[in-house]
Amino acid sequence: MKIIESSRRVLVCQNRTCRKQSAAKILAAFQKLSPSEVEVVASSCLGQCGNGPMVLVLPEEVWYSGVCQEEVAAITEQHLGGGKPVERMLYRKFHRLSH
C-alpha cells in the first residue's frame, strides 16, 4: 500500500501574539494557496512567542518565523509544491544557513 502525502500539514499559530501580527491573514493565504493534498491547520501556541507569525511544516519540521502575507506564495510554491524550503525565510533558531 502506498503512503499518501496527505500527512503533510502546515500549522499556522493563531495564539495571542501571532494574531496581533496578522496570523489570521497568513492562515487564510495558506488555505487559499496550498495544494489540496496539504492540510492547513490553525494551531495553538507553537512556543515561539515574539517571533511570529510562526508557521511549521510537518512532517519535515521546517519552521518559518515572521511570515508576512506576501511570503506565503513562495512557501507554497517552492516548499509545498517543489519540496525545497525557502532558506531565506527559515527560523534561524532551528535552522542554520547551509552555506
N, CA, C and O of each residue as an XYZ file, in Angstrom:
396
protein
N       0.827     -1.188      0.000
C       0.000      0.000      0.000
C       0.873      1.254      0.000
O       1.818      1.362      0.782
N       0.555      2.182     -0.868
C       1.327      3.410     -0.988
C       0.913      4.414      0.097
O      -0.273      4.597      0.371
N       1.898      5.049      0.696
C       1.615      6.076      1.699
C       1.291      7.376      0.978
O       2.063      7.850      0.144
N       0.160      7.933      1.307
C      -0.285      9.179      0.676
C       0.361     10.353      1.403
O       0.497     10.334      2.626
N       0.757     11.371      0.650
C       1.414     12.527      1.242
C       0.461     13.463      1.969
O       0.827     14.595      2.285
N      -0.769     13.000      2.241
C      -1.721     13.846      2.937
C      -1.325     14.027      4.401
O      -1.969     14.773      5.139
N      -0.259     13.338      4.815
C       0.233     13.523      6.175
C       0.954     14.862      6.301
O       1.323     15.268      7.403
N       1.156     15.546      5.177
C       1.834     16.834      5.204
C       0.868     17.903      5.696
O      -0.250     18.031      5.198
N       1.326     18.671      6.688
C       0.480     19.694      7.281
C       1.260     20.992      7.450
O       2.478     20.995      7.626
N       0.518     22.091      7.391
C       1.074     23.411      7.664
C       0.335     23.939      8.885
O      -0.875     24.161      8.841
N       1.073     24.138      9.979
C       0.486     24.702     11.184
C       0.781     26.198     11.209
O       1.931     26.611     11.060
N      -0.248     26.999     11.397
C      -0.092     28.446     11.470
C      -0.595     28.869     12.850
O      -1.781     28.736     13.154
N       0.301     29.372     13.668
C      -0.064     29.768     15.026
C      -1.145     30.845     15.008
O      -1.068     31.818     14.258
N      -2.155     30.643     15.855
C      -3.238     31.612     15.977
C      -3.383     32.078     17.423
O      -4.444     32.553     17.827
N      -2.317     31.938     18.191
C      -2.353     32.396     19.579
C      -2.189     33.912     19.642
O      -1.931     34.555     18.625
N      -2.335     34.460     20.794
C      -2.437     35.907     21.006
C      -1.381     36.745     20.287
O      -1.734     37.641     19.521
N      -0.111     36.479     20.513
C       0.941     37.317     19.930
C       0.965     37.214     18.407
O       1.069     38.228     17.716
N       0.870     36.006     17.891
C       0.869     35.837     16.432
C      -0.367     36.484     15.804
O      -0.284     37.060     14.720
N      -1.505     36.388     16.481
C      -2.722     37.012     15.939
C      -2.552     38.526     15.835
O      -3.049     39.147     14.895
N      -1.858     39.112     16.790
C      -1.594     40.561     16.735
C      -0.695     40.908     15.556
O      -0.656     42.058     15.118
N       0.030     39.911     15.039
C       0.949     40.106     13.910
C       0.337     39.581     12.604
O       1.056     39.162     11.697
N      -0.995     39.610     12.520
C      -1.744     39.242     11.306
C      -1.697     37.759     10.956
O      -1.734     37.409      9.776
N      -1.618     36.889     11.944
C      -1.576     35.448     11.683
C      -2.851     34.940     11.020
O      -2.800     33.953     10.286
N      -3.980     35.577     11.253
C      -5.228     35.142     10.614
C      -5.134     35.318      9.098
O      -5.645     34.489      8.345
N      -4.487     36.388      8.652
C      -4.300     36.616      7.218
C      -3.333     35.595      6.628
O      -3.500     35.160      5.488
N      -2.329     35.217      7.404
C      -1.367     34.205      6.953
C      -2.083     32.860      6.792
O      -1.891     32.158      5.800
N      -2.907     32.514      7.779
C      -3.674     31.268      7.722
C      -4.571     31.255      6.482
O      -4.602     30.268      5.747
N      -5.294     32.340      6.251
C      -6.196     32.430      5.095
C      -5.431     32.295      3.778
O      -5.906     31.652      2.842
N      -4.254     32.899      3.709
C      -3.441     32.813      2.486
C      -2.980     31.383      2.242
O      -3.010     30.916      1.104
N      -2.553     30.675      3.294
C      -2.151     29.278      3.134
C      -3.341     28.421      2.715
O      -3.200     27.535      1.872
N      -4.503     28.676      3.292
C      -5.695     27.906      2.935
C      -6.047     28.108      1.462
O      -6.509     27.180      0.798
N      -5.832     29.297      0.965
C      -6.154     29.613     -0.425
C      -5.120     29.048     -1.402
O      -5.483     28.544     -2.465
N      -3.836     29.132     -1.047
C      -2.764     28.826     -1.986
C      -2.172     27.418     -1.904
O      -1.549     26.957     -2.860
N      -2.356     26.738     -0.787
C      -1.709     25.436     -0.602
C      -2.323     24.364     -1.492
O      -3.522     24.388     -1.770
N      -1.483     23.413     -1.942
C      -2.011     22.289     -2.722
C      -3.069     21.543     -1.913
O      -3.004     21.506     -0.684
N      -4.040     20.952     -2.601
C      -5.163     20.300     -1.920
C      -4.738     19.141     -1.024
O      -5.433     18.817     -0.061
N      -3.595     18.510     -1.334
C      -3.154     17.378     -0.508
C      -2.469     17.812      0.785
O      -2.125     16.971      1.615
N      -2.269     19.102      0.960
C      -1.640     19.625      2.175
C      -2.724     20.174      3.096
O      -3.531     21.015      2.700
N      -2.726     19.683      4.332
C      -3.694     20.140      5.312
C      -3.160     21.405      5.995
O      -2.041     21.412      6.509
N      -3.957     22.460      5.997
C      -3.587     23.710      6.653
C      -4.363     23.783      7.959
O      -5.589     23.670      7.970
N      -3.634     23.977      9.075
C      -4.233     23.902     10.393
C      -4.003     25.192     11.173
O      -2.884     25.701     11.233
N      -5.068     25.711     11.766
C      -4.944     26.825     12.704
C      -4.446     26.228     14.015
O      -5.155     25.455     14.660
N      -3.245     26.583     14.401
C      -2.592     25.978     15.561
C      -2.719     26.862     16.797
O      -2.866     28.081     16.706
N      -2.658     26.214     17.942
C      -2.499     26.975     19.176
C      -1.025     27.368     19.267
O      -0.275     27.151     18.315
N      -0.607     27.929     20.366
C       0.758     28.437     20.520
C       1.799     27.376     20.170
O       1.727     26.236     20.630
N       2.765     27.775     19.348
C       3.868     26.887     18.962
C       5.100     27.115     19.837
O       6.158     26.539     19.585
N       4.964     27.950     20.860
C       6.034     28.133     21.836
C       7.163     29.055     21.412
O       8.246     29.013     21.996
N       6.931     29.880     20.414
C       7.987     30.780     19.930
C       7.500     32.228     19.936
O       7.799     32.990     19.016
N       6.767     32.600     20.951
C       6.138     33.923     21.045
C       7.135     35.054     20.807
O       8.265     35.031     21.294
N       6.678     36.040     20.045
C       7.501     37.196     19.738
C       8.273     37.060     18.440
O       8.926     38.011     18.012
N       8.212     35.897     17.805
C       8.931     35.663     16.556
C       7.982     35.418     15.383
O       8.413     35.056     14.289
N       6.720     35.614     15.618
C       5.693     35.251     14.646
C       5.386     36.323     13.632
O       6.009     37.383     13.580
N       4.412     35.999     12.841
C       3.635     34.773     12.845
C       4.510     33.548     12.536
O       5.361     33.564     11.647
N       4.257     32.491     13.310
C       5.026     31.261     13.173
C       4.277     30.271     12.292
O       3.058     30.127     12.387
N       5.035     29.589     11.428
C       4.491     28.552     10.552
C       5.399     27.331     10.684
O       6.623     27.445     10.619
N       4.789     26.171     10.868
C       5.532     24.920     10.998
C       5.016     23.947      9.948
O       3.821     23.657      9.892
N       5.930     23.441      9.110
C       5.567     22.473      8.075
C       5.956     21.080      8.572
O       7.113     20.823      8.905
N       4.970     20.194      8.615
C       5.183     18.819      9.071
C       4.945     17.859      7.912
O       4.154     18.194      7.030
N       5.560     16.713      7.855
C       6.375     16.100      8.899
C       7.844     16.521      8.889
O       8.623     16.028      9.705
N       8.244     17.424      7.983
C       9.659     17.796      7.877
C      10.167     18.613      9.066
O      11.375     18.729      9.272
N       9.244     19.175      9.846
C       9.592     20.060     10.967
C      10.417     21.250     10.499
O      11.467     21.560     11.061
N       9.921     21.908      9.462
C      10.551     23.124      8.952
C       9.776     24.313      9.506
O       8.561     24.417      9.340
N      10.507     25.203     10.165
C       9.914     26.370     10.822
C      10.176     27.642     10.016
O      11.272     27.863      9.501
N       9.140     28.463      9.926
C       9.250     29.801      9.336
C       8.777     30.797     10.383
O       7.769     30.574     11.054
N       9.511     31.898     10.519
C       9.133     32.914     11.506
C       8.913     34.253     10.826
O       9.462     34.521      9.758
N       8.104     35.088     11.459
C       7.863     36.419     10.933
C       7.285     36.398      9.531
O       7.587     37.269      8.716
N       6.458     35.409      9.251
C       5.895     35.256      7.905
C       4.889     36.372      7.631
O       4.006     36.646      8.444
N       5.040     37.005      6.476
C       4.060     38.014      6.071
C       3.248     37.443      4.909
O       3.656     36.486      4.250
N       2.103     38.049      4.681
C       1.168     37.542      3.689
C       1.802     37.376      2.308
O       1.494     36.421      1.595
N       2.675     38.290      1.932
C       3.320     38.245      0.616
C       4.275     37.058      0.466
O       4.598     36.663     -0.654
N       4.725     36.491      1.580
C       5.683     35.387      1.536
C       5.029     34.011      1.426
O       5.701     33.026      1.119
N       3.733     33.943      1.672
C       3.040     32.659      1.657
C       3.151     31.990      0.289
O       3.332     30.775      0.211
N       3.046     32.761     -0.778
C       3.138     32.187     -2.128
C       4.481     31.502     -2.347
O       4.529     30.427     -2.944
N       5.571     32.101     -1.877
C       6.897     31.499     -2.036
C       6.985     30.169     -1.288
O       7.551     29.204     -1.800
N       6.432     30.119     -0.092
C       6.457     28.876      0.688
C       5.611     27.806      0.004
O       6.030     26.654     -0.100
N       4.428     28.183     -0.459
C       3.559     27.178     -1.087
C       4.135     26.681     -2.403
O       4.041     25.491     -2.701
N       4.722     27.553     -3.186
C       5.280     27.137     -4.477
C       6.584     26.368     -4.319
O       6.722     25.258     -4.833
N       7.540     26.959     -3.606
C       8.877     26.376     -3.516
C       8.940     25.199     -2.558
O       9.543     24.174     -2.876
N       8.322     25.333     -1.386
C       8.437     24.275     -0.378
C       7.346     23.223     -0.541
O       7.644     22.043     -0.729
N       6.087     23.641     -0.471
C       5.000     22.665     -0.544
C       4.883     22.054     -1.938
O       4.609     20.862     -2.070
N       5.089     22.862     -2.975
C       4.985     22.362     -4.347
C       6.262     21.735     -4.861
O       6.221     20.733     -5.575
N       7.408     22.322     -4.502
C       8.678     21.867     -5.045
C       9.554     21.074     -4.104
O      10.580     20.539     -4.523
N       9.174     20.984     -2.831
C       9.928     20.182     -1.880
C      11.202     20.821     -1.352
O      12.000     20.156     -0.691
N      11.405     22.115     -1.638
C      12.623     22.792     -1.183
C      12.253     23.968     -0.278
O      11.642     24.932     -0.739
N      12.620     23.897      1.010
C      12.314     25.004      1.920
C      12.889     26.334      1.416
O      13.919     26.367      0.742
N      12.208     27.410      1.755
C      12.651     28.748      1.361
C      13.672     29.188      2.399
O      13.313     29.707      3.456
N      14.952     28.975      2.090
C      16.024     29.143      3.068
C      16.081     30.536      3.691
O      16.316     30.662      4.892
N      15.870     31.572      2.898
C      15.972     32.941      3.421
C      14.891     33.252      4.451
O      15.004     34.236      5.182
N      13.846     32.432      4.520
C      12.740     32.691      5.425
C      12.719     31.765      6.639
O      11.849     31.890      7.502
N      13.670     30.840      6.709
C      13.675     29.867      7.801
C      13.921     30.526      9.152
O      14.596     31.551      9.251
N      13.362     29.919     10.181
C      13.530     30.384     11.557
C      14.928     29.967     12.022
O      15.190     28.782     12.227
N      15.800     30.922     12.182
C      17.217     30.647     12.465
C      17.468     29.955     13.802
O      18.534     29.370     13.997
N      16.523     30.008     14.714
C      16.710     29.315     15.988
C      16.827     27.800     15.770
O      17.549     27.114     16.493
N      16.113     27.296     14.772
C      16.090     25.860     14.499
C      16.822     25.455     13.224
O      17.182     24.289     13.058
N      17.043     26.410     12.322
C      17.671     26.098     11.036
C      18.873     27.015     10.808
O      18.763     28.236     10.923
N      19.995     26.427     10.491
C      21.204     27.192     10.198
C      21.362     27.338      8.696
O      20.883     26.498      7.935
N      22.021     28.386      8.271
C      22.314     28.556      6.849
C      23.185     27.419      6.347
O      24.091     26.975      7.052
N      22.921     26.943      5.132
C      23.672     25.798      4.612
C      24.987     26.207      3.942
O      25.818     25.356      3.626
N      25.168     27.510      3.729
C      26.418     27.942      3.082
C      27.110     29.022      3.865
O      28.172     29.494      3.460
